[in-house]
Structures are given as C-alpha cells and as structure tokens.
C-alpha cells in the first residue's frame, strides 16, 4: 500500500499490534459476518467490560489464579480504572455508524478509539465524584459516574463549541475577557501522539487555538504534558519546533 493510499485509509491500516484489541476485533468479526453487529454489538462490549472489571478485581486482590480475560489474552496488563466500553461504543457508533456497514468490518484503530473514549469517560467520572451540588450534597460516585459519562458522550458526539471572547466572563465589568476557572483533578501526566491526534497526518500544529488553550490550561495547573511521536529527528530540535510551531506560538502569547 502506497503512502498516499495509507493516509486515505488510515483507520483501516493496522499500525501496531495489541493482543487485547486483536481479540476484541475477532469477537466482533462474527457479528459482522452475520450482519448482526447492530443487535449484538452493545452486548459484546458489555461482555468486554465485565471481563475487564473481573480482571481488575482479581488483580487488586493479588489472586494467583488467572482471570478469564488473562486466559483469553495472556499479554493483557493492568487496568487502573473501570472502562465504560458499552457506553463508549454506543457513542462512537452513533457518530460513525460502525454497525451499519456491510462491507468493512470494525477495524483495529476504531476499537482503539473506542477504548480511548471509554478511558476519557472513566476519568470524567472520577473527577465528577468530587463535585458538590448547590444543596451541599454529593451525588453517589456510581450514579455520578453514569451522569458524567453521559455528558461526556454528548459533548463528544456534537463537539464542544470553541471558547470565544464573548462567552468568557469579564473582569470587574470591564472589556477584558477573563479565562474561566479551571481545576484539574485527573492524572499528573498526559501524553499525546502527534499525527492524527494533535494534528492531521503529515501536517504541523499550525492554528488550533481551542486545542492549544486546553493544553495551556493543563500546563498551567501543573499537569505534565508530553508529546510521544515516532518522528525520527533525533537531536534536530528545530524540526520538532516546526511541527509544533502553532502550539509554541500560543504558549508564547500566553506568557508560558
């Protein structure tokens, strides 16, 4: 497959190998062949979710016997949070219509995206369990996780509208917009790939103020942000700076 063809068919090209995702893909392939993914897909992801919860529980108890997931996927590691996979699949399927396709089975990269979305929903649920309501009562963590996961899915489906100066509060009734209050209670380190994550495949991070602002807020709240890329420039730092030129310019504008 040529480079240009690979770029056009990015989601269909297996860029890496992972035992868990390959196993999930093989389980979903049966439903695709029978044209039953629309009916069985959510339940299949519920089954994945159940096996992961069981695996996490046994790992936390340091049980010697392997979990069912470990027997099916010997290379599987540790899951640090529950993963709401059914909810993530339903949100992804609603947006991209994976279950309605007749000739292209769900791909490795699509399953990876669903796992990533489930992880984001899990983090959102953890953070929200600490949020108090106006009546000074706290929503039970399990119930709050469900609510926040639903909100995260809705925001992801429709896309979060970009911040504009008119939507920001002003300082003392003046004309200078003030940045919204932001407190992050998630992980202390967040990593991103470059291509197909921070910017399009083969492109540079040139002008994306909304994404740049999110990264700025993370750094401002003492979260370590790292870019992990396969770009092999070695010690030629100017090439890395070129790929992230727009982001670096935004940081400079903010005085970071």
ChimeraX commands (.cxc) that place a marker at each C-alpha (Angstrom):
marker #1 position 0.00,0.00,0.00 radius 0.5
marker #1 position 1.45,3.37,-1.01 radius 0.5
marker #1 position 1.93,6.19,1.49 radius 0.5
marker #1 position -0.87,8.27,-0.04 radius 0.5
marker #1 position -3.22,5.28,-0.02 radius 0.5
marker #1 position -2.33,4.54,3.61 radius 0.5
marker #1 position -3.13,8.14,4.54 radius 0.5
marker #1 position -6.54,7.95,2.84 radius 0.5
marker #1 position -7.34,4.67,4.59 radius 0.5
marker #1 position -5.78,5.47,7.95 radius 0.5
marker #1 position -8.47,3.81,10.07 radius 0.5
marker #1 position -8.25,0.59,8.04 radius 0.5
marker #1 position -4.48,0.22,8.33 radius 0.5
marker #1 position -3.14,-1.72,11.36 radius 0.5
marker #1 position -0.29,0.47,12.61 radius 0.5
marker #1 position 0.57,-1.66,15.61 radius 0.5
marker #1 position -0.32,-4.95,17.25 radius 0.5
marker #1 position -2.09,-5.41,20.57 radius 0.5
marker #1 position -3.38,-8.73,21.85 radius 0.5
marker #1 position -6.42,-7.28,23.61 radius 0.5
marker #1 position -7.61,-5.24,20.62 radius 0.5
marker #1 position -6.96,-8.13,18.22 radius 0.5
marker #1 position -9.03,-10.43,20.44 radius 0.5
marker #1 position -11.86,-7.87,20.66 radius 0.5
marker #1 position -11.78,-7.49,16.89 radius 0.5
marker #1 position -12.03,-11.26,16.38 radius 0.5
marker #1 position -15.02,-11.42,18.73 radius 0.5
marker #1 position -16.78,-8.65,16.80 radius 0.5
marker #1 position -15.99,-10.18,13.41 radius 0.5
marker #1 position -18.55,-12.98,13.94 radius 0.5
marker #1 position -21.36,-10.45,14.38 radius 0.5
marker #1 position -20.19,-8.52,11.32 radius 0.5
marker #1 position -20.19,-11.64,9.12 radius 0.5
marker #1 position -23.72,-12.48,10.28 radius 0.5
marker #1 position -24.82,-8.84,9.76 radius 0.5
marker #1 position -25.80,-8.74,13.43 radius 0.5
marker #1 position -23.44,-6.10,14.83 radius 0.5
marker #1 position -26.30,-3.63,15.24 radius 0.5
marker #1 position -28.11,-6.07,17.55 radius 0.5
marker #1 position -25.19,-7.71,19.35 radius 0.5
marker #1 position -22.51,-5.01,19.36 radius 0.5
marker #1 position -23.58,-3.26,22.61 radius 0.5
marker #1 position -23.88,-6.58,24.46 radius 0.5
marker #1 position -20.47,-7.69,23.18 radius 0.5
marker #1 position -18.87,-4.53,24.58 radius 0.5
marker #1 position -20.77,-5.10,27.85 radius 0.5
marker #1 position -19.11,-8.53,27.94 radius 0.5
marker #1 position -15.68,-6.94,27.39 radius 0.5
marker #1 position -16.46,-4.50,30.20 radius 0.5
marker #1 position -17.45,-7.35,32.54 radius 0.5
marker #1 position -14.24,-9.28,31.84 radius 0.5
marker #1 position -12.12,-6.18,32.46 radius 0.5
marker #1 position -13.91,-5.46,35.76 radius 0.5
marker #1 position -13.35,-9.06,36.85 radius 0.5
marker #1 position -9.67,-8.86,35.84 radius 0.5
marker #1 position -9.22,-5.59,37.79 radius 0.5
marker #1 position -10.89,-7.05,40.87 radius 0.5
marker #1 position -8.70,-10.15,40.86 radius 0.5
marker #1 position -5.56,-8.07,40.28 radius 0.5
marker #1 position -6.39,-5.83,43.26 radius 0.5
marker #1 position -6.80,-8.93,45.45 radius 0.5
marker #1 position -3.48,-10.32,44.14 radius 0.5
marker #1 position -5.11,-13.61,43.27 radius 0.5
marker #1 position -2.75,-16.19,41.86 radius 0.5
marker #1 position -5.21,-17.83,39.51 radius 0.5
marker #1 position -5.56,-16.02,36.17 radius 0.5
marker #1 position -8.73,-14.17,35.30 radius 0.5
marker #1 position -10.85,-15.25,32.35 radius 0.5
marker #1 position -9.51,-12.28,30.40 radius 0.5
marker #1 position -5.92,-13.26,31.20 radius 0.5
marker #1 position -6.60,-16.76,29.88 radius 0.5
marker #1 position -8.06,-15.36,26.67 radius 0.5
marker #1 position -5.40,-12.65,26.24 radius 0.5
marker #1 position -2.22,-13.78,28.07 radius 0.5
marker #1 position -0.41,-10.49,27.40 radius 0.5
marker #1 position -3.11,-8.28,28.97 radius 0.5
marker #1 position -1.78,-5.93,31.63 radius 0.5
marker #1 position -3.28,-3.85,34.45 radius 0.5
marker #1 position -6.34,-1.61,34.11 radius 0.5
marker #1 position -6.15,1.35,36.50 radius 0.5
marker #1 position -9.80,2.38,36.08 radius 0.5
marker #1 position -13.07,0.73,35.05 radius 0.5
marker #1 position -13.85,1.23,31.36 radius 0.5
marker #1 position -17.47,2.01,30.34 radius 0.5
marker #1 position -16.99,0.26,26.99 radius 0.5
marker #1 position -20.66,-0.21,26.12 radius 0.5
marker #1 position -21.37,3.49,26.58 radius 0.5
marker #1 position -18.26,4.42,24.60 radius 0.5
marker #1 position -19.20,2.05,21.76 radius 0.5
marker #1 position -22.75,3.40,21.59 radius 0.5
marker #1 position -21.45,6.99,21.42 radius 0.5
marker #1 position -18.88,6.09,18.74 radius 0.5
marker #1 position -21.39,4.06,16.75 radius 0.5
marker #1 position -23.95,6.86,16.89 radius 0.5
marker #1 position -21.42,9.22,15.34 radius 0.5
marker #1 position -19.78,6.93,12.78 radius 0.5
marker #1 position -22.36,4.21,12.11 radius 0.5
marker #1 position -19.95,1.29,12.52 radius 0.5
marker #1 position -22.79,-1.22,12.91 radius 0.5
marker #1 position -24.49,-0.17,9.65 radius 0.5
marker #1 position -21.55,-1.00,7.38 radius 0.5
marker #1 position -21.98,-4.00,5.09 radius 0.5
marker #1 position -18.53,-4.46,3.56 radius 0.5
marker #1 position -15.97,-3.12,6.07 radius 0.5
marker #1 position -15.62,-4.75,9.48 radius 0.5
marker #1 position -14.79,-2.67,12.55 radius 0.5
marker #1 position -11.05,-2.01,12.45 radius 0.5
marker #1 position -8.20,-2.20,14.93 radius 0.5
marker #1 position -7.92,1.59,15.05 radius 0.5
marker #1 position -11.66,2.08,15.58 radius 0.5
marker #1 position -11.58,-0.26,18.58 radius 0.5
marker #1 position -8.57,1.67,19.86 radius 0.5
marker #1 position -10.58,4.90,19.56 radius 0.5
marker #1 position -13.47,3.32,21.48 radius 0.5
marker #1 position -11.08,2.26,24.24 radius 0.5
marker #1 position -9.65,5.79,24.35 radius 0.5
marker #1 position -13.15,7.27,24.59 radius 0.5
marker #1 position -14.03,4.84,27.41 radius 0.5
marker #1 position -10.90,5.92,29.28 radius 0.5
marker #1 position -11.87,9.59,28.94 radius 0.5
marker #1 position -15.36,8.79,30.25 radius 0.5
marker #1 position -13.82,6.92,33.18 radius 0.5
marker #1 position -11.59,9.87,34.08 radius 0.5
marker #1 position -14.56,12.24,33.79 radius 0.5
marker #1 position -16.49,10.07,36.22 radius 0.5
marker #1 position -13.64,10.05,38.76 radius 0.5
marker #1 position -13.33,13.81,38.72 radius 0.5
marker #1 position -17.07,14.38,38.94 radius 0.5
marker #1 position -17.41,12.22,42.07 radius 0.5
marker #1 position -15.72,15.05,43.96 radius 0.5
marker #1 position -18.09,17.75,42.69 radius 0.5
marker #1 position -20.71,19.05,45.12 radius 0.5
marker #1 position -24.12,20.30,44.12 radius 0.5
marker #1 position -25.72,23.58,45.13 radius 0.5
marker #1 position -27.59,21.93,48.01 radius 0.5
marker #1 position -24.24,20.86,49.54 radius 0.5
marker #1 position -24.90,17.19,48.91 radius 0.5
marker #1 position -22.63,14.94,46.91 radius 0.5
marker #1 position -24.00,12.60,44.26 radius 0.5
marker #1 position -23.05,8.96,44.99 radius 0.5
marker #1 position -19.93,8.09,42.93 radius 0.5
marker #1 position -21.60,5.32,40.93 radius 0.5
marker #1 position -24.59,7.49,39.98 radius 0.5
marker #1 position -22.37,10.48,39.27 radius 0.5
marker #1 position -20.13,8.35,37.03 radius 0.5
marker #1 position -23.13,7.45,34.90 radius 0.5
marker #1 position -24.28,11.08,34.67 radius 0.5
marker #1 position -20.83,12.39,33.79 radius 0.5
marker #1 position -20.22,9.62,31.27 radius 0.5
marker #1 position -23.47,10.55,29.54 radius 0.5
marker #1 position -22.46,14.21,29.48 radius 0.5
marker #1 position -19.01,13.34,28.16 radius 0.5
marker #1 position -20.55,11.21,25.41 radius 0.5
marker #1 position -22.95,14.01,24.42 radius 0.5
marker #1 position -20.13,16.57,24.30 radius 0.5
marker #1 position -18.05,14.20,22.19 radius 0.5
marker #1 position -20.89,13.42,19.78 radius 0.5
marker #1 position -21.80,17.01,18.97 radius 0.5
marker #1 position -18.38,18.59,19.51 radius 0.5
marker #1 position -17.71,21.16,22.22 radius 0.5
marker #1 position -18.19,24.71,20.87 radius 0.5
marker #1 position -14.97,26.73,20.89 radius 0.5
marker #1 position -14.47,29.37,23.53 radius 0.5
marker #1 position -14.92,32.89,22.28 radius 0.5
marker #1 position -14.25,36.22,23.93 radius 0.5
marker #1 position -18.00,36.83,24.16 radius 0.5
marker #1 position -18.51,33.61,26.14 radius 0.5
marker #1 position -15.85,34.41,28.75 radius 0.5
marker #1 position -16.59,36.39,31.91 radius 0.5
marker #1 position -15.14,39.87,32.13 radius 0.5
marker #1 position -13.05,41.32,34.91 radius 0.5
marker #1 position -14.92,43.83,37.13 radius 0.5
marker #1 position -17.38,44.65,34.39 radius 0.5
marker #1 position -14.58,45.76,32.08 radius 0.5
marker #1 position -13.92,44.82,28.50 radius 0.5
marker #1 position -11.06,42.37,29.11 radius 0.5
marker #1 position -12.19,38.72,28.92 radius 0.5
marker #1 position -11.05,36.59,31.82 radius 0.5
marker #1 position -10.09,32.94,31.44 radius 0.5
marker #1 position -12.60,30.58,33.06 radius 0.5
marker #1 position -11.77,28.94,36.37 radius 0.5
marker #1 position -10.22,25.53,35.76 radius 0.5
marker #1 position -9.28,22.85,38.27 radius 0.5
marker #1 position -7.97,19.52,37.04 radius 0.5
marker #1 position -8.11,16.53,39.39 radius 0.5
marker #1 position -7.13,13.81,36.95 radius 0.5
marker #1 position -3.75,12.20,36.22 radius 0.5
marker #1 position -0.49,14.12,36.70 radius 0.5
marker #1 position 0.91,13.11,33.31 radius 0.5
marker #1 position -0.87,13.17,29.94 radius 0.5
marker #1 position 0.78,12.08,26.70 radius 0.5
marker #1 position -0.29,12.68,23.11 radius 0.5
marker #1 position 0.78,11.36,19.75 radius 0.5
marker #1 position 1.37,13.94,17.05 radius 0.5
marker #1 position -0.05,12.73,13.73 radius 0.5
marker #1 position -3.80,12.04,13.76 radius 0.5
marker #1 position -4.01,13.29,17.36 radius 0.5
marker #1 position -2.72,16.83,17.81 radius 0.5
marker #1 position -2.69,17.48,14.06 radius 0.5
marker #1 position -3.51,15.75,10.77 radius 0.5
marker #1 position -1.26,13.00,9.46 radius 0.5
marker #1 position 1.89,14.55,7.99 radius 0.5
marker #1 position 0.82,18.10,8.90 radius 0.5
marker #1 position 2.00,20.53,11.58 radius 0.5
marker #1 position 0.30,22.07,14.59 radius 0.5
marker #1 position -0.25,25.45,12.99 radius 0.5
marker #1 position -3.52,27.08,14.04 radius 0.5
marker #1 position -5.84,25.43,16.55 radius 0.5
marker #1 position -6.47,27.93,19.37 radius 0.5
marker #1 position -9.12,25.79,21.06 radius 0.5
marker #1 position -6.87,22.73,21.42 radius 0.5
marker #1 position -3.86,24.92,22.27 radius 0.5
marker #1 position -5.88,26.53,25.08 radius 0.5
marker #1 position -6.79,23.14,26.55 radius 0.5
marker #1 position -3.11,22.15,26.62 radius 0.5
marker #1 position -2.21,25.53,28.12 radius 0.5
marker #1 position -4.74,25.05,30.92 radius 0.5
marker #1 position -3.30,21.62,31.73 radius 0.5
marker #1 position 0.22,23.02,31.97 radius 0.5
marker #1 position -1.00,25.99,33.99 radius 0.5
marker #1 position -2.49,23.53,36.50 radius 0.5
marker #1 position 0.86,21.73,36.88 radius 0.5
marker #1 position -0.06,18.74,34.70 radius 0.5
marker #1 position 2.90,17.36,32.78 radius 0.5
marker #1 position 2.07,17.16,29.07 radius 0.5
marker #1 position 4.30,15.10,26.76 radius 0.5
marker #1 position 4.24,14.51,23.01 radius 0.5
marker #1 position 5.26,10.96,22.13 radius 0.5
marker #1 position 5.98,10.68,18.43 radius 0.5
marker #1 position 7.73,8.32,16.04 radius 0.5
marker #1 position 9.17,11.25,14.09 radius 0.5
marker #1 position 12.88,10.44,13.98 radius 0.5
marker #1 position 14.55,13.85,14.05 radius 0.5
marker #1 position 16.97,12.81,16.82 radius 0.5
marker #1 position 18.68,15.97,18.11 radius 0.5
marker #1 position 17.42,18.30,15.37 radius 0.5
marker #1 position 15.21,20.28,17.73 radius 0.5
marker #1 position 14.26,22.84,15.09 radius 0.5
marker #1 position 12.28,20.18,13.21 radius 0.5
marker #1 position 10.25,19.34,16.29 radius 0.5
marker #1 position 9.67,23.05,16.84 radius 0.5
marker #1 position 8.38,23.35,13.28 radius 0.5
marker #1 position 5.86,20.55,13.78 radius 0.5
marker #1 position 4.54,22.27,16.94 radius 0.5
marker #1 position 5.06,25.87,15.78 radius 0.5
marker #1 position 1.45,26.98,16.27 radius 0.5
marker #1 position 1.27,25.49,19.77 radius 0.5
marker #1 position 4.55,27.08,20.82 radius 0.5
marker #1 position 3.41,30.44,19.44 radius 0.5
marker #1 position 0.21,30.20,21.50 radius 0.5
marker #1 position 2.22,29.42,24.65 radius 0.5
marker #1 position 4.43,32.45,23.94 radius 0.5
marker #1 position 1.33,34.61,23.50 radius 0.5
marker #1 position 0.07,33.43,26.90 radius 0.5
marker #1 position 3.42,34.13,28.52 radius 0.5
marker #1 position 4.00,30.48,29.41 radius 0.5
marker link #1:1,2 radius 0.2
marker link #1:2,3 radius 0.2
marker link #1:3,4 radius 0.2
marker link #1:4,5 radius 0.2
marker link #1:5,6 radius 0.2
marker link #1:6,7 radius 0.2
marker link #1:7,8 radius 0.2
marker link #1:8,9 radius 0.2
marker link #1:9,10 radius 0.2
marker link #1:10,11 radius 0.2
marker link #1:11,12 radius 0.2
marker link #1:12,13 radius 0.2
marker link #1:13,14 radius 0.2
marker link #1:14,15 radius 0.2
marker link #1:15,16 radius 0.2
marker link #1:16,17 radius 0.2
marker link #1:17,18 radius 0.2
marker link #1:18,19 radius 0.2
marker link #1:19,20 radius 0.2
marker link #1:20,21 radius 0.2
marker link #1:21,22 radius 0.2
marker link #1:22,23 radius 0.2
marker link #1:23,24 radius 0.2
marker link #1:24,25 radius 0.2
marker link #1:25,26 radius 0.2
marker link #1:26,27 radius 0.2
marker link #1:27,28 radius 0.2
marker link #1:28,29 radius 0.2
marker link #1:29,30 radius 0.2
marker link #1:30,31 radius 0.2
marker link #1:31,32 radius 0.2
marker link #1:32,33 radius 0.2
marker link #1:33,34 radius 0.2
marker link #1:34,35 radius 0.2
marker link #1:35,36 radius 0.2
marker link #1:36,37 radius 0.2
marker link #1:37,38 radius 0.2
marker link #1:38,39 radius 0.2
marker link #1:39,40 radius 0.2
marker link #1:40,41 radius 0.2
marker link #1:41,42 radius 0.2
marker link #1:42,43 radius 0.2
marker link #1:43,44 radius 0.2
marker link #1:44,45 radius 0.2
marker link #1:45,46 radius 0.2
marker link #1:46,47 radius 0.2
marker link #1:47,48 radius 0.2
marker link #1:48,49 radius 0.2
marker link #1:49,50 radius 0.2
marker link #1:50,51 radius 0.2
marker link #1:51,52 radius 0.2
marker link #1:52,53 radius 0.2
marker link #1:53,54 radius 0.2
marker link #1:54,55 radius 0.2
marker link #1:55,56 radius 0.2
marker link #1:56,57 radius 0.2
marker link #1:57,58 radius 0.2
marker link #1:58,59 radius 0.2
marker link #1:59,60 radius 0.2
marker link #1:60,61 radius 0.2
marker link #1:61,62 radius 0.2
marker link #1:62,63 radius 0.2
marker link #1:63,64 radius 0.2
marker link #1:64,65 radius 0.2
marker link #1:65,66 radius 0.2
marker link #1:66,67 radius 0.2
marker link #1:67,68 radius 0.2
marker link #1:68,69 radius 0.2
marker link #1:69,70 radius 0.2
marker link #1:70,71 radius 0.2
marker link #1:71,72 radius 0.2
marker link #1:72,73 radius 0.2
marker link #1:73,74 radius 0.2
marker link #1:74,75 radius 0.2
marker link #1:75,76 radius 0.2
marker link #1:76,77 radius 0.2
marker link #1:77,78 radius 0.2
marker link #1:78,79 radius 0.2
marker link #1:79,80 radius 0.2
marker link #1:80,81 radius 0.2
marker link #1:81,82 radius 0.2
marker link #1:82,83 radius 0.2
marker link #1:83,84 radius 0.2
marker link #1:84,85 radius 0.2
marker link #1:85,86 radius 0.2
marker link #1:86,87 radius 0.2
marker link #1:87,88 radius 0.2
marker link #1:88,89 radius 0.2
marker link #1:89,90 radius 0.2
marker link #1:90,91 radius 0.2
marker link #1:91,92 radius 0.2
marker link #1:92,93 radius 0.2
marker link #1:93,94 radius 0.2
marker link #1:94,95 radius 0.2
marker link #1:95,96 radius 0.2
marker link #1:96,97 radius 0.2
marker link #1:97,98 radius 0.2
marker link #1:98,99 radius 0.2
marker link #1:99,100 radius 0.2
marker link #1:100,101 radius 0.2
marker link #1:101,102 radius 0.2
marker link #1:102,103 radius 0.2
marker link #1:103,104 radius 0.2
marker link #1:104,105 radius 0.2
marker link #1:105,106 radius 0.2
marker link #1:106,107 radius 0.2
marker link #1:107,108 radius 0.2
marker link #1:108,109 radius 0.2
marker link #1:109,110 radius 0.2
marker link #1:110,111 radius 0.2
marker link #1:111,112 radius 0.2
marker link #1:112,113 radius 0.2
marker link #1:113,114 radius 0.2
marker link #1:114,115 radius 0.2
marker link #1:115,116 radius 0.2
marker link #1:116,117 radius 0.2
marker link #1:117,118 radius 0.2
marker link #1:118,119 radius 0.2
marker link #1:119,120 radius 0.2
marker link #1:120,121 radius 0.2
marker link #1:121,122 radius 0.2
marker link #1:122,123 radius 0.2
marker link #1:123,124 radius 0.2
marker link #1:124,125 radius 0.2
marker link #1:125,126 radius 0.2
marker link #1:126,127 radius 0.2
marker link #1:127,128 radius 0.2
marker link #1:128,129 radius 0.2
marker link #1:129,130 radius 0.2
marker link #1:130,131 radius 0.2
marker link #1:131,132 radius 0.2
marker link #1:132,133 radius 0.2
marker link #1:133,134 radius 0.2
marker link #1:134,135 radius 0.2
marker link #1:135,136 radius 0.2
marker link #1:136,137 radius 0.2
marker link #1:137,138 radius 0.2
marker link #1:138,139 radius 0.2
marker link #1:139,140 radius 0.2
marker link #1:140,141 radius 0.2
marker link #1:141,142 radius 0.2
marker link #1:142,143 radius 0.2
marker link #1:143,144 radius 0.2
marker link #1:144,145 radius 0.2
marker link #1:145,146 radius 0.2
marker link #1:146,147 radius 0.2
marker link #1:147,148 radius 0.2
marker link #1:148,149 radius 0.2
marker link #1:149,150 radius 0.2
marker link #1:150,151 radius 0.2
marker link #1:151,152 radius 0.2
marker link #1:152,153 radius 0.2
marker link #1:153,154 radius 0.2
marker link #1:154,155 radius 0.2
marker link #1:155,156 radius 0.2
marker link #1:156,157 radius 0.2
marker link #1:157,158 radius 0.2
marker link #1:158,159 radius 0.2
marker link #1:159,160 radius 0.2
marker link #1:160,161 radius 0.2
marker link #1:161,162 radius 0.2
marker link #1:162,163 radius 0.2
marker link #1:163,164 radius 0.2
marker link #1:164,165 radius 0.2
marker link #1:165,166 radius 0.2
marker link #1:166,167 radius 0.2
marker link #1:167,168 radius 0.2
marker link #1:168,169 radius 0.2
marker link #1:169,170 radius 0.2
marker link #1:170,171 radius 0.2
marker link #1:171,172 radius 0.2
marker link #1:172,173 radius 0.2
marker link #1:173,174 radius 0.2
marker link #1:174,175 radius 0.2
marker link #1:175,176 radius 0.2
marker link #1:176,177 radius 0.2
marker link #1:177,178 radius 0.2
marker link #1:178,179 radius 0.2
marker link #1:179,180 radius 0.2
marker link #1:180,181 radius 0.2
marker link #1:181,182 radius 0.2
marker link #1:182,183 radius 0.2
marker link #1:183,184 radius 0.2
marker link #1:184,185 radius 0.2
marker link #1:185,186 radius 0.2
marker link #1:186,187 radius 0.2
marker link #1:187,188 radius 0.2
marker link #1:188,189 radius 0.2
marker link #1:189,190 radius 0.2
marker link #1:190,191 radius 0.2
marker link #1:191,192 radius 0.2
marker link #1:192,193 radius 0.2
marker link #1:193,194 radius 0.2
marker link #1:194,195 radius 0.2
marker link #1:195,196 radius 0.2
marker link #1:196,197 radius 0.2
marker link #1:197,198 radius 0.2
marker link #1:198,199 radius 0.2
marker link #1:199,200 radius 0.2
marker link #1:200,201 radius 0.2
marker link #1:201,202 radius 0.2
marker link #1:202,203 radius 0.2
marker link #1:203,204 radius 0.2
marker link #1:204,205 radius 0.2
marker link #1:205,206 radius 0.2
marker link #1:206,207 radius 0.2
marker link #1:207,208 radius 0.2
marker link #1:208,209 radius 0.2
marker link #1:209,210 radius 0.2
marker link #1:210,211 radius 0.2
marker link #1:211,212 radius 0.2
marker link #1:212,213 radius 0.2
marker link #1:213,214 radius 0.2
marker link #1:214,215 radius 0.2
marker link #1:215,216 radius 0.2
marker link #1:216,217 radius 0.2
marker link #1:217,218 radius 0.2
marker link #1:218,219 radius 0.2
marker link #1:219,220 radius 0.2
marker link #1:220,221 radius 0.2
marker link #1:221,222 radius 0.2
marker link #1:222,223 radius 0.2
marker link #1:223,224 radius 0.2
marker link #1:224,225 radius 0.2
marker link #1:225,226 radius 0.2
marker link #1:226,227 radius 0.2
marker link #1:227,228 radius 0.2
marker link #1:228,229 radius 0.2
marker link #1:229,230 radius 0.2
marker link #1:230,231 radius 0.2
marker link #1:231,232 radius 0.2
marker link #1:232,233 radius 0.2
marker link #1:233,234 radius 0.2
marker link #1:234,235 radius 0.2
marker link #1:235,236 radius 0.2
marker link #1:236,237 radius 0.2
marker link #1:237,238 radius 0.2
marker link #1:238,239 radius 0.2
marker link #1:239,240 radius 0.2
marker link #1:240,241 radius 0.2
marker link #1:241,242 radius 0.2
marker link #1:242,243 radius 0.2
marker link #1:243,244 radius 0.2
marker link #1:244,245 radius 0.2
marker link #1:245,246 radius 0.2
marker link #1:246,247 radius 0.2
marker link #1:247,248 radius 0.2
marker link #1:248,249 radius 0.2
marker link #1:249,250 radius 0.2
marker link #1:250,251 radius 0.2
marker link #1:251,252 radius 0.2
marker link #1:252,253 radius 0.2
marker link #1:253,254 radius 0.2
marker link #1:254,255 radius 0.2
marker link #1:255,256 radius 0.2
view
